[in-house]
């Protein structure tokens, strides 16, 4: 059984991604993408909770003493 270093595996995958035209993200870009995804998941879950409690966005905004505007 042979072993391969993790850095070698990552380098090979990145080379394959570049060859296929797939962008290779920096660690900072990966973190930003993860943060955006988590924010979207949290927003979706909050909307689900609001609907389960049969509240409108206006009611939530009023309870938080927040200015509510419709886009």
N, C-alpha and C positions, 0 to 999 in steps of 0.2 A: 504494500500500500504506500502510495506516495502522498506527499503533502504539498500544498501550494500556499504561498503567502497571500494574505488578504490584499495587500497592496498590489500584487501582481494580478489578482483577479479583477480588482477595480480598474487597473490600467487597461487590461484587455477589454473589459466591458465598455469603458469610455472610448477606446479606439473603434470598437464596433459601432457604437452609437454615432460617433462623428462620421464614420464611413457611410452610415445609413441616413445621414442628415438629421439625426435626432440631437437636439441641443443637450449639452452636458452642463448641468447646473453647478454653480459654486456652492459651498456649504452655506453661505449667507443667503443665496437665492433659494436653496432648499428650505431653510428656516423660515424665510418670508412666505413661501408657498404653503408651508405647514401652518403658519399662523393665519393666513387667509382662509384656508380650509377649515380650521378650528373655529374661526369667527363665523363662517357660514353655517357650520353645524350648530353652533350655539344659537345663532339667530333663528334657524329653523326650529330648534327645540323650544325656544321661548315662544315662537308663534304657535306651536302646537299646544303649549300650556295655556296660552291666552285663549285659544279657541276652545279648549277643554273646559275652561272656566267661564266660557261664554262672555268674554269681555272684548270690547272693541279697542283699537289702538288709541282712540280718543280717550276712552275711560282710563286706560293705563297712563297716558300722558297727563291727564288731569290729576290722577292719584299721585303722580310724581311731581306735580306742579311744573310741568314742562310745556313749553310752547309747541303746539302741534300744527303742522302745515301739511296740506295735501299737494303733492307734486303733480 
